[in-house]
Amino acid sequence: MTASLPSGRIWRFGDNVDTDAMAPGTHMKGGIDELSRHCLENLRPEFPGSVRRGDIVVGGSNFGMGSSREQAPQALRHLGVAAVIAPSFAGLFYRNAINLGLPVLVCPDTAALTDGALATFDLDRAIVLLADGTIVACEPVPGFLRDMLVAGGLVPHLKARQAPR
């Protein structure tokens, strides 16, 4: 594995994970620190306390369905999640994630991405490399969206583009 790329453990979730599970409404007033402590706890109680920087969330189809709350991808990013991989995403979640600098990749076949496996995420090649050498290919992120992700999200990307050269 390449040391400069985010490496971590895979956390698997099923189909139709909604934004309310990632950003529970009962904790919205507490700020991102409070909200993140409850991210996905109703699906996997150990997640918010055990997820580490570089870990990868693998979802089923329609990941991020539900409300348009941008705090859902923000909570995952705050917890250090390197990327979210799924066969399909709810449109608003996908765009909110990119705007906030959280890589989201469409990957039609995630069967090899097993819960707890160690993996490295490579945005440039749009792959997940498992510790056993297995490579799982995802759909490449369009260049203009990749640039936003590399910059850390929409606002840092726009600031960099407007900076005097």
Beta strands, then each sheet from edge to edge (+ up, - down):
strand 1: 7-12
strand 2: 56-58
strand 3: 83-86
strand 4: 104-106
strand 5: 118-122
strand 6: 127-130
strand 7: 135-137
sheet 1: 4+ 3+ 2+ 1+ 5- 6+ 7-
end
